[in-house]
């Protein structure tokens, strides 16, 4: 059952749909940007689905993935063959919403528009430093629950372990099997559920 099958949502559910931190939803609510009500006798906020949809349209928040509740995955790699293959298999085998970027600049733009739950980020994208993309994601309130999974065929185990301190949430060693990719996405996305 998708979240939008309900009539009313909690701030946590709205946060997951919009891919923001729950406190961001509370701010929207408290400032009157998103309409809702408090449950009598408690501080809990409730937001009707209709007002959430209106809010998302007003603010250009993408509706894809809202109805399906599917994880949104952004694949960033400058090897076109890899992004196209990953996109195809993740859509066909896992049913994810998938978008792709071939450079860091495009990835930043897609993050703003698509608000992915998980980003698969090749560490060796030519035009920019992958860790700067990871830092960009970490510094965006709107991407508070986005998880960044690094991909590389060149790292030693020690270097891979060090990635966590650089803002990455997981690591995939190339070449990988589709099953490993799906497991890593599910693991990373479970952190936000």
C-alpha positions in Angstrom: 0.0 0.0 0.0 1.4 3.4 -1.0 1.5 6.2 1.6 -1.0 8.2 -0.6 -3.6 5.5 -0.1 -4.2 7.1 3.3 -6.2 10.3 3.7 -3.9 11.8 6.3 -0.1 11.6 6.8 2.3 12.1 9.7 5.2 14.5 9.4 7.5 11.4 9.1 5.5 10.1 6.2 5.5 13.4 4.5 9.3 13.7 5.1 9.9 10.3 3.3 7.7 11.3 0.3 9.4 14.6 -0.1 12.8 13.2 0.9 13.5 15.8 3.6 14.2 15.6 7.3 11.0 15.4 9.5 12.0 18.7 11.2 11.8 20.3 7.8 8.2 19.2 7.5 7.5 20.5 11.0 8.9 23.9 9.9 6.7 23.9 6.8 3.7 23.1 9.0 4.5 25.7 11.7 5.1 28.4 9.1 1.8 27.6 7.4 3.4 26.6 4.1 1.8 23.2 4.3 -1.7 22.9 5.7 -2.7 20.4 8.3 -3.9 20.2 11.9 -2.7 19.0 15.3 -4.3 16.1 17.1 -6.2 17.5 20.1 -4.4 17.0 23.3 -1.0 16.2 21.7 1.7 18.0 19.7 1.4 15.5 16.8 0.8 17.1 13.4 -1.3 15.6 10.7 -1.2 16.6 7.0 -4.0 15.7 4.6 -2.8 14.1 1.4 -4.6 16.7 -0.7 -2.7 19.5 1.0 0.6 17.6 0.6 0.0 17.2 -3.2 -0.9 20.9 -3.5 2.3 21.8 -1.6 4.4 19.6 -3.8 3.0 21.1 -7.0 3.5 24.6 -5.6 7.2 23.9 -4.8 8.0 21.8 -7.9 8.7 18.7 -5.8 8.6 15.7 -8.2 5.5 13.5 -8.0 7.1 10.5 -9.6 7.7 7.8 -6.9 5.1 9.4 -4.7 2.3 7.2 -6.0 4.4 4.1 -6.3 6.4 4.5 -3.1 9.3 3.0 -5.0 12.9 3.9 -4.0 14.3 6.7 -6.2 17.8 5.9 -7.3 20.3 8.2 -9.1 23.2 6.5 -10.8 26.2 8.8 -11.4 29.0 7.4 -13.6 30.8 8.8 -16.6 30.8 5.3 -18.4 27.6 5.5 -20.3 27.4 1.7 -20.7 27.4 1.3 -16.9 24.7 3.9 -16.3 22.5 2.5 -19.0 22.9 -1.1 -17.9 22.3 -0.2 -14.2 19.2 1.8 -15.1 17.7 -1.0 -17.2 18.3 -3.8 -14.6 17.3 -1.7 -11.6 14.0 -0.8 -13.2 13.3 -4.2 -14.7 14.5 -6.4 -11.7 13.8 -4.2 -8.7 11.1 -1.8 -10.0 13.0 1.3 -8.8 12.6 4.8 -10.2 16.0 5.4 -11.7 17.7 8.4 -13.2 21.2 8.7 -14.5 23.9 11.4 -14.7 27.3 11.2 -16.4 29.0 14.0 -14.4 29.0 15.7 -11.1 27.3 18.9 -12.3 24.4 17.0 -13.8 24.2 14.9 -10.6 23.8 18.0 -8.5 21.0 19.2 -10.8 19.3 15.8 -10.7 19.5 15.7 -6.9 17.6 19.0 -6.7 14.9 17.8 -9.1 14.6 14.1 -8.4 15.4 14.0 -4.7 16.8 10.5 -4.8 16.6 8.1 -1.8 19.9 6.5 -2.9 22.7 7.8 -5.1 25.1 5.3 -6.7 28.2 7.4 -7.2 31.3 6.4 -9.2 34.3 7.7 -7.3 36.2 8.4 -10.5 33.8 10.6 -12.5 36.0 12.7 -14.7 34.9 16.3 -14.2 34.7 16.5 -10.5 35.6 15.0 -7.2 33.1 12.5 -6.1 33.4 13.4 -2.5 32.4 17.0 -3.4 29.1 15.5 -4.7 28.7 13.6 -1.4 29.4 16.8 0.5 26.9 18.7 -1.6 24.2 16.1 -0.7 25.2 16.2 3.1 24.9 20.0 3.1 21.4 20.1 1.6 18.6 20.1 4.1 16.3 18.9 1.4 18.4 15.8 0.9 18.6 14.9 4.6 17.7 11.3 4.1 19.5 10.7 0.8 22.1 7.9 1.1 25.2 8.0 -1.0 26.8 4.7 -2.1 30.3 4.9 -3.6 31.3 2.7 -6.6 34.9 1.9 -7.6 37.0 -0.9 -9.0 40.3 0.7 -7.8 40.0 1.0 -4.1 41.8 -1.1 -1.5 39.7 -2.4 1.4 41.3 0.2 3.7 40.4 3.0 1.3 36.8 1.7 1.0 36.6 1.6 4.9 37.7 5.3 5.0 34.8 6.3 2.7 32.3 6.5 5.7 34.3 9.4 7.1 33.9 11.2 3.8 30.1 11.2 3.9 29.4 7.9 2.0 26.9 5.4 3.4 28.1 2.3 1.5 30.5 0.9 -1.1 30.1 -1.3 -4.2 33.3 -2.8 -5.7 33.3 -3.0 -9.5 32.6 -5.2 -11.3 29.5 -6.1 -9.3 26.6 -8.3 -9.8 23.1 -6.8 -10.0 22.1 -8.7 -6.8 24.9 -6.9 -4.9 23.7 -3.6 -6.2 20.1 -4.2 -5.2 21.2 -5.5 -1.7 23.2 -2.3 -1.2 20.4 0.0 -2.3 17.9 -1.9 0.0 20.4 -1.7 2.9 21.0 2.0 2.4 17.4 2.8 1.9 16.4 0.8 5.0 18.5 3.3 7.1 15.9 5.9 6.2 12.7 3.9 6.5 
